[in-house]
Amino acid sequence: MKSITIQWGQENEQRVGRHEERRSNHGCGQPARTRKKERKIGKMKKGIAMLLTLALLLTVLPAALAEDNAPDLKGTTIRILSEDCFSSDASWANILPLYAKVEADTGVKLDWEIITSDYTNIMLTRLAGSADGSPDIVQLNTDAGTWAKLIEDGVLVNIKELMDENAPHLAQFFREKRPDIMGSMTYVDGGIYTIPDAAYETVEDFYGKLATSGDNILMYRADLAEKLNIEEPKTIEDLHKMLLAFKAYDASIIPLHIWNYTSWQSIRVFANCYGLKWANPNTGSNFFRANDDGTVEFTAITDEAKAWVKEMATWVSEDLVSTTVNAEDKMGLPGTGKVGVCYVGNYGTMQELNKLLEDNGVEGAYFKALPWLTGPNGEKGIGTRVSFENAIGIVDNGDTEQIKKVLQYIDYTYFTDEGIVSQALGVQGVNWDYDADGQPRLNDETIQAWYVDKTSSLQKMGGNGHCRMPQVYRQSLREYMDQVAIEAGAKKAKTEEELKVCQDWADAAFLSYPFMYYTAEEQAVIDDIFGDLGTYVNEMINRFVLGELDIDENWDEFVSNVKAMNIDTVVAAYQSAYDRYLGK
């Protein structure tokens, strides 16, 4: 264990220990908490998203906010309890210049307590201690159940009625830009006690991640497809035919290479081509779907699920799908030219993989990104993975004026325009500033050090996803940084064809069944019933896909067993919570 308290009288370059690899906590302690719902705000395909209902029920902010003027926090000390940085090549000392500017702007004194190992247990122990010396702000990577206990125990402040006056930018973010997140953060009593430690500024920005960087986009051997006169696949059936053709052409080629049979980078992603709205087992998604009429449905026992399972089982039986557990094989196999289709996220960028083919002397071979596929009924979709269990809360120390000042600090530091840009680009006036058109731009010195000389990284300069406090991702900033890297020669630009495919994947994206809090009764149903039931469903699907059980002979029994295990009771619990999320 290593715990260090940093006061601003100390040297800013004091290091507080190396970053501990971030633990994945999606769905931890909360089986099936983040479910899928087909919603799209802005680029919607099926009408106005129902989750905007929440925004209509809440007070609308004034159309114009004041300029990003720094609040007067002179004489205020704010104590912050958190873990180390997001970035593996940076430590907490790197962000100190950024917060030194916040101190200079506001007059606040920041007292950081940074935990660099076993942080969750240490933080919870600290919160359970006496009020004397307790932090004002706490950040946790935990599960919704733990957050709920902190709320029920009165540890955290309900900020809902305090936001308009003390955190107008945060209120605008919740109510105007991301009402879906406000719905997720709303506790069962109607209060808001937590703020996500990372979120996209708009849903369009969320999907924009797919459009610019991809998210494990599928690649295929375009040179082989051309040689075999195969047109670019557009449907599940097209891809099946391509895999068969690759196998017939060269028996040594693995037609479709995946991580395993249960991850996002697997054949499970194709469930969305059948309308099942599956996102990722790590977010507890497990085939729950919110329909356009507001009803919740468990799709794993539907006819569409059976059709998807049969198709995937066919691919496996025809020896078209293979996995490997060997890390070196996973990284090196596509570069040998012995893989027909694979996920770009598994091996680096498509350009990097094509360079690997070239370096290995696989003459004329190259991969292209595969447009997202439609299913037999024209279904198309990629479930985005959403969890807001990694969050911060304000500790209720009984001092209302202190709580208001803490909110003012959070609002200015993380939710103003300058705050959002600074979390991405570093210190204003040192790493970046606004140009004549009001656009934030890195200065030449930072670009030279980061992209050209490569003597430092932006993380080590104080920017780019470094801080485990609220960070709002703005897609235009990410696109700008990509362009800077391309112009500096540190990154290759995507071709128009690549960008088109990435946009195609972005257009297919939908929000997963939302993160939300559950009442004690709802949670008891989910924990007591769906724990075993969800395990049974996933095990049976794997057995069907891998050919261990005949689907036609055993599917009806599978469906009957799921119903007998009280899936309707679980759906009712989710329905109750979802109705509350929508403001019904």
N, C-alpha and C positions, 0 to 999 in steps of 0.2 A: 504494500500500500504506500502511496506517495501523495501527500496533500500539502499544497503550498498556498499561502495567502500572499497576494501581491498588492502592495500599496503603491500609490503613484509617487511616493518619495524615492522609490527604488529605481534602479536602472531599467530602462525599457527593454534592454537586450537580455535581461535575466531569463534564462531558459527554465522551463518548468517540467522538462521531461519529454520524452518522445511520445508521439501519438500512439494510442492503443487502437488497434484495428477496430473499426466500428462494427458492433455486433448487430446482426439482423434480427429485429424484434417484431417484424410484421406478423401480426396475428398471435403474438406470444400471450399465452394465458387467456386467449379469447377465441375459441374455436368459431370459425365461420363468421367473424365480426365484420369483415369488409366484403360485402356482397356486390353483385353486379346490378347495374341498372342502365338501361339504354337511354342515355341523355346526351345531348350535345348543345351547349350554349354558344350561340354565334353561328357556327356551321352545323346547325341541327338538320337532321334528315327527317325526323318524325314529329314535327310540331314543336310547340314551345315546351321547354323542359319544365316538369312539374315542380322541380325544386326551387324555381323562382317564386313559387307561391309564398315561400317564407319571407322573401324580400317585401312582398306586397302587404304583409301583415305587420311589418315593423315600421317604425318611424323613418321617414325619408330625410336624409341629410340635406342641408342647403346645397344648392347647385354648385356654389363656388366655395372652396376652402381658402383660408388665409394662406399667404405665402409660407414657405417652409421656415418661418422664423424660429430661432432656437428659444426654448422656454428658459425663464430665469430660475435656475436651480441653485443659486449661490447659497452656501451654508448647508447644503443637503449632501449626505453620504448615502449611497445606495450599495448595499451588499449583495453580491451575485454569486451563487453557488452553481458551478457547472463543471463539465468535463473538458477535455482538451479539444483540439481542432478537428474538423472534418478531414482535412488534407493530410495524407500520410507523410508528405515531405515538408510539413510546417508544424510549428508548435505555437502555444498560446502567446509566447513573446512576440511573434510576428504581427499580432493584431494590435499590440499596445499603441503604436503610433496612431492608428485609426481612432482609438478611444481617447487618446490624448487630445485629439482635435475635438471630440465630443465634449470632453471636460472643459477645454478652452472656450468652446461655443456657449456652453450652458452654465458653467461655474460649478457643476456637480463634481463630487469626489467619488470615484468608483473604487470599491473594495472587492477585489476578485478572490474567490476561493476556488482553486482549480484542482479537481480530483483526476488523477491520471491512471488509476487502476481500481477495479471493483467499485466503480463510481456509483452505480445504482444503489447497492446496499449501503454504502457510506452516506449517500444523500438521504435515503429514507431514514437511516438512524439519526442523522442530524435533524431532520424534520420532526422526528418523534421526541426529540429532546425538549428542553425548556425553551420558552419564548426568548429568554435572554440570549442575545447574540445570534438569533436565527436570521437567515438571509431574507432579503426583500424579494429576490427573484430566484427561482429554482428551475433548472432544466433537467428533464428526465427522459431517458429512453426506456420505456416500460410498457405495460399493457393497460388497456382501458380500465380493467378492474382495479388496478392500483391507483390510477387517477381518481376513480370513483370513490375509493376508500378515503383518499386525502380530502376529497370534496365533502363526503359525509362526515368526516371527523372535524370539519371546520378549519382545516389547515390553509385552504386557498380562498382568495377573494373572488366574489362574483363581480366582474367588471362591466356587466351589461349596461347598467344604469350610469356608469361613470365614463363611458367611452366618448359620448358626444361632446362633453365639455373638456375632457382631459386628453383624449386620444382621437381627434377627429379623422386623422388619416387612417388609423386602424379601423375606425367605424366605417369609413368609406370603403376600405378594402373588403370588409365583411359584407356590407349591405349592398354595395353597388357592383363591385368587381367579382367577388367570390361568395355569393349567398349560399352556395352549396357547402363551402367550408364553414360558414357560420352555422348552418344546419348541423354539420358534424360536430362542431364545438359546443353546441347547445346541450346542456345537461338535462336530465329528466325533470328537474324542477323549473326549467325555463331559463336558468342562469347560464352565464358563460364564464368558465373558470380557467380555461387553457387557451393558449395561442400556439399554433403549429410552429416548429422551429425551421421549417422549410416549406415553401409553397410557391406556385406560379402565380403571377400577378393576375392573369386572366385564364379562363379555360382554353382560349385560343393559344395562349403561350404554352400551356400544358401540352396541347397537341402539336404545337410548333416544334417541340423537342423531337418528335418523330420525323417531322418534315425536314429538319436540317441535319440531325445526327443519326437518325435511324434508331431503332430499339430492337436489336437482334434481328434485323431484316434478313430474310432468306436470300441466298445467292445460288445461282446455278451455272454450270459449265456451258457458257454461251457458244464456245467454239464447237463443242460436241453437238449441241442442238442444231447449229447451222450445218454441220457435216451430215447430220441425219435428217435434215430438212424438217425439223420440228419448230413450229412457231412458238413464240413466247407464250407460256401458259397463262390463261386468264381464269380458269376454274379448277376446282379440285380434280375433276375428271382429266383435264389437260395435264396436270402435274402427274397424276397416276400413269398416264400414257408415256410421259417423258421418262419417268423412273424405270418403267418396263423397257423402254428403248435403250436407255443407258446400260441396263443390265445385259440385254441381248447383245449389245455392241461389244462390251468388255466385261467378262464375268469377274474380273479382279476389282472392278469399281464398286464402291459402296454407293448405291443410288442416292440414299438420304442418310446423312450422318447427323446424329443428335446427341445431346448430353445424356439424357436418360428418358424414361417413359412418363415421368411425373412433373418435370420442371416446365417453366414457361418456354424454354428453348427445346420443345419436343413436339410430338404429334398432337399433344393436347391443345396446342394453340389453334389447330384446325377445327376444334369444337365450335368456334365462333362462326365458321362457315355454315354451320347447321342451326344457328340461332340460339345456341345454348348460353351465351354470355359468360363464358369462363374466363377468368383473368389469371390467377396465379395461386397455387396452393399455399405459398408463403404469406398471402394476405387473407387466408381463410375463406376464399371465395366459394369454392365447393358448389358451384352450379345453381346458386340462387339468382333469380332474375326479377327485376322490378319492371312490370309491363307498363305500357303507356297509360292504361286506365288506373294505375296506382296499385294494382294487386301484385303481391309477391308470389312467385312460383318456384318450385324446386324442379329443375329441368333434367336432372340426371336420369329420371325414369320415364321420360317422354319418348314418343316415337322418333323424334329428331335425334335424341341421344342414341337410340338403338341404331339408327342409320349411320351416324358418325362412328360408333364403335365398330360396326360391321366393316365399314370402309377401311378403318385403320387396321383392323385385324387382317383384312385382305392384304394390305401392303406388307404387314409383318410376315404373313404366311408365304408370300411370294418372294421373301428374302430381299425386300426393297429398303428396309430400315435397319440400321445397326447403331449400336452405341459402343463406347469404350470407356473404361474407367481410368485408363492410363493417361496422365496429364501430357506426357510427351507425345503420345499418339494423337491426342486431341489437337495439340498445337501444330503438329507436323504433318498429319495425314493429308489434309486438303492440299498442302503445298507439293505433295508428290504427284498430284493429278489423279489420285485414286478415289476422289469423292465427287459425286455428281451434283448434290444439293446440300448446303449446310447453312448454319446461321452465322452471319457476319460478326455478331457479338461474341461468339466463341473464340474467334481467332484474330481479332483486330479489325481494321477497316478492309473494305474490298480492295482498295489500292495496295495495301500492305500484303494481302494474300496473293494478289496477282504478281507482286514483286517476288514473293516467295516461290511461286511457280516458275518465274523467269530464272531465279537464282538456282533452282533445282534442275534447270535444263529441260523443263516440260515445254517443248516447242509449240508455239501457237496457242497454248492453253490460256484461257482467261475466264474469270467469273463475272457475271452481271447480276444486279439486284433483281429479285423476282417481284413483280407487282403483287399486291395482296389479292388473294383468290376469292371467288364467290363459290358458294355451295350449290347443291342441286336445286334449291328453291330460290336462288338468287340472294341468299343471306351473305352478309359481308360485315366483318367487324373485328377489331382488336381491343380487348379489354385492358384499359390502362390500370396500373397498379397503384392504389391509393391507400395510405394509412397515415393518420395524424396522431398516433400514440407517442411519437417523439415530439415533445412540446415543452412549453414553459408555463409556469404559473406564478402569480404574485402571492406571497405568503401574507396571511391575515394576522398582522401584529397588533390590531386594534387601533392603530394610529391612522385615522382617515386622511389627514393632510399628507402624511408620508406616502400613503398608497396612491393618492392623486399625483404626487410628484414622480413616483415610480412609473405610473402610466404615461406621464408627459415625457419622461426619458425614453421609454420604449417607443412611443409614437414618433418622436423626433429622430431617434437613432436608426430605426428599422423601417418605418412606413412612410416617411417623407420621400420626395423624389431624390434629394441628396443622399438620404440614408440608403435607399435601394441601390443607387449607383455606387456608393462607397463600399457597400458589402461586396460588390462585384469587382470594382476597379481599384480599390484601395483609398488612399488619403487624397482628398481634394486639395489641389494646390501643390501636391508633391508627386502623385502618380497620374492625376487626371484633372481636367477642368472642363467647363462648358465652352463650346466654340461660339462663333458669332451667331450661329443659327440656334443656339440653345441646346445643342447636342453634346452629351458627355463624350470626351475623347481622351485617350491615354496620351501622355506627353512623349516626346521623342526619347528621353532618357530611359523611361520605363520600357518602351517598345524595344529599344536597343538592348537593354539588359536581359529582358525576358525572351524575346524572339530571335535576336540576331547573335549577340555574344553568348547568350544562354548561361550567364553567370549567376542568374537567380531565376526564380519563378514568381509569378504574380502572387501566389500564396505566401511566399516568403517576404513579399513586399507589403502584405496586408490586405490582399483582395482575393476574389475568385473562390467563393465557397469555403471559407476557412473557419467560420465561427459557428459554434453550437448555440446560437441565439436565433431569434426570428430572422430568416432571410427570405426575401421575396425575389424570385427569379423573373427577370424581364427578358423575353426572348429576343427583342431587338438588340439588347446589350450582348447577348451570346452571339448573335449573327455578326455584330460589329467586331467582336473579338476574333471570330473566325476569319473575317476579312482581313484584319490586321495581320494575323498569322500567315495568311496566304500571300499578302503583299510583301511580307518580310522573308518569304521563302521557307518558313518553318512548317508549312502545311500545304498540301495540294488541294486545289479547288475541286469540288465534285463536278462531274460533267452534267450537262443539262438532262441527260438520260437518268443519271443517278438521282438528281434532285426531283425529277418527275416521279420516280418510283417512291422516294421518301415521302413526297406529298401524297401519293396514293395511299400509303400506309397511314399517314396522318388523317386523311379523309375517312379512313375506316375505323378510326378510334372512337371509343365511347367510354364514358365514366363507369367505373366498376360500381357495384352495389356499395353505397357509401359507408364510410366509417361513422359510427354513431354510438351513443351511450344507451344502455339498456337498464330497465328497472331491475330490482333484485329478483322479482318473479320471472321476468323474461330471461334474465341471465341464468337462473336456475334451470329453466327448461333447456336452454342452449347447452349448458354444461352437462346436465344430467342425461339428456337424450341424444343430442347431436354428436357428442364426443365419440361414442361407440358407433353411432349410425354413420357419421361421416367417414370414419375409418373403414367401415364395411363397404361403403359405396366405392371409395377409391381403390380398395383392394380388389373388388369384383371387376371394376372397369379394367384394371391392369390385367387381371386374369383373362378377361374376354379378349383384350387387344393382343396379348401374347399367345393366344391360342390354347390356353390351359382349359378353357371351358367353351363348349359349343354355344354360340349366342342364341340360335333359334331354339335350341332345346332348353336353355336355362334362363332366358331373359324374363319370361313371365314370372318365374319363381323369384327371381331377383327383385322385380317390381313389387311382388306381393310381400316379400320380406321387409322391404323398405317401408311399405305402408303399415305393416304390422309393428314395426319399430317406432311407430307414432310420428312419422314425418309431418303429418297434418298439424300436430301440436307445435312442432318446431316452426312450421310456416306461419302459424297463428302468432307466435311470439315475435317473429320478424315483421309480420304485418303490423302488429301493434306499434312496434318501434318505428317502422317506416312511416306510418300514418302521423306519428308525432313529429318526425323529421320534416314532413311536408306541411306541418302546421295544421293538420286536420283536428 
